[in-house]
Amino acid sequence: YAQPTQKIMSYNALNYSGSTAAERNPYFATVISNSNPDILVMQEMISQAGVNGFLTNVLIPINSSYTAGTFLDGPDSDNAIFFKSNLFTFISNTVIPTALRDINEFKLVYTATNDTLRIYSVHLKASNTPADEQQRLAEVTLLRNITDALPLNKNYIVCGDFNIYGSTEPAYQKLLNQSTTGYFID
């Protein structure tokens, strides 16, 4: 049977909304209108005002069915989710705290099938020192603690700004490790 396909896009907005939002909005609009995602997960959103501004100034002019999920303001830059409300219903935004930036678990229901989708948005520690690698590993370990505890056959995906510099890095290997059930497939 043919399955409907929905497009998920992840985008690091680099401290949105900030003083350059008005200048950057047309560029965001060009990218998003050409890719036409059904779900847009964003990193480096600064505030609820930024989420509202992005929705109003970028997304709604492209497609009036876009809406935003609940935004939770954490200790650093944050994650946000936007989606087409004619396709999905927002359920929740749950924070997974880390030492630097929160990981967010967004839950949506796909209205065509009533399936629940968990989307994890990460913005892992940047830079390429051994200490940075260990911090990314710690952040991914917190995520895996959550996904490893999910019941089998749950639908989930991770997206975001991983800042992983190679496939041998411990955080990347932790994401893929199949010794427990909450692994990810790249």
Buried (B, 14 or more C-beta within 10 A) or exposed (E): EEEEEBEBBBBBBEBBBBEEBEEBBEEBBEEBEEEEBBBBBBBBBBBBEBBEBBBEBBBBEBBEBBBBBBBBEBEEBBBBBBBBBEBBBBBEBBEBEBEBBBBBBBBBBBEEEEEBBBBBBBBBBEEEEEEBBEBBBBBBBBBBEBBBEEEEEEEBBBBBBBBBBEEEBBBBEBBEBEEEEBBBEE
